[in-house]
Amino acid sequence: MARPLIKKKFEARMSAAKVMLMDERLSVDDIALKLGYVGNSKFLSSFKNYYGITARQFRKDRKLIDE
């Protein structure tokens, strides 16, 4: 029963990460801490594994869309 709850929490974290990454004022370190990660390396690998792109690439692509 705990497995689905953990998965939902992780999905919520990744969804929140996308929203936070759209705010250029927030550093990746700040985002990782706000989402409960001790350091940014675990956050970065989790983001890439979940979305298939790096957080930096997400920001870059998002910037191109907004221009």
MODELLER restraints for C-alpha pairs under 7 A, 6 or more apart:
rsr = mdl.restraints
at = mdl.atoms
rsr.add(forms.Gaussian(group=physical.xy_distance, feature=features.Distance(at['CA:13:A'], at['CA:35:A']), mean=6.24, stdev=0.5))
rsr.add(forms.Gaussian(group=physical.xy_distance, feature=features.Distance(at['CA:14:A'], at['CA:47:A']), mean=6.61, stdev=0.5))
rsr.add(forms.Gaussian(group=physical.xy_distance, feature=features.Distance(at['CA:17:A'], at['CA:31:A']), mean=6.84, stdev=0.5))
rsr.add(forms.Gaussian(group=physical.xy_distance, feature=features.Distance(at['CA:20:A'], at['CA:31:A']), mean=6.63, stdev=0.5))
rsr.add(forms.Gaussian(group=physical.xy_distance, feature=features.Distance(at['CA:21:A'], at['CA:59:A']), mean=6.31, stdev=0.5))
rsr.add(forms.Gaussian(group=physical.xy_distance, feature=features.Distance(at['CA:22:A'], at['CA:59:A']), mean=6.51, stdev=0.5))
rsr.add(forms.Gaussian(group=physical.xy_distance, feature=features.Distance(at['CA:28:A'], at['CA:40:A']), mean=6.78, stdev=0.5))
rsr.add(forms.Gaussian(group=physical.xy_distance, feature=features.Distance(at['CA:29:A'], at['CA:40:A']), mean=5.47, stdev=0.5))
rsr.add(forms.Gaussian(group=physical.xy_distance, feature=features.Distance(at['CA:32:A'], at['CA:39:A']), mean=6.54, stdev=0.5))
rsr.add(forms.Gaussian(group=physical.xy_distance, feature=features.Distance(at['CA:32:A'], at['CA:40:A']), mean=5.40, stdev=0.5))
rsr.add(forms.Gaussian(group=physical.xy_distance, feature=features.Distance(at['CA:32:A'], at['CA:43:A']), mean=5.81, stdev=0.5))
rsr.add(forms.Gaussian(group=physical.xy_distance, feature=features.Distance(at['CA:37:A'], at['CA:43:A']), mean=6.29, stdev=0.5))
rsr.add(forms.Gaussian(group=physical.xy_distance, feature=features.Distance(at['CA:44:A'], at['CA:54:A']), mean=6.90, stdev=0.5))
rsr.add(forms.Gaussian(group=physical.xy_distance, feature=features.Distance(at['CA:44:A'], at['CA:55:A']), mean=6.61, stdev=0.5))
rsr.add(forms.Gaussian(group=physical.xy_distance, feature=features.Distance(at['CA:47:A'], at['CA:54:A']), mean=6.67, stdev=0.5))
rsr.add(forms.Gaussian(group=physical.xy_distance, feature=features.Distance(at['CA:47:A'], at['CA:55:A']), mean=6.67, stdev=0.5))
rsr.add(forms.Gaussian(group=physical.xy_distance, feature=features.Distance(at['CA:48:A'], at['CA:54:A']), mean=4.87, stdev=0.5))
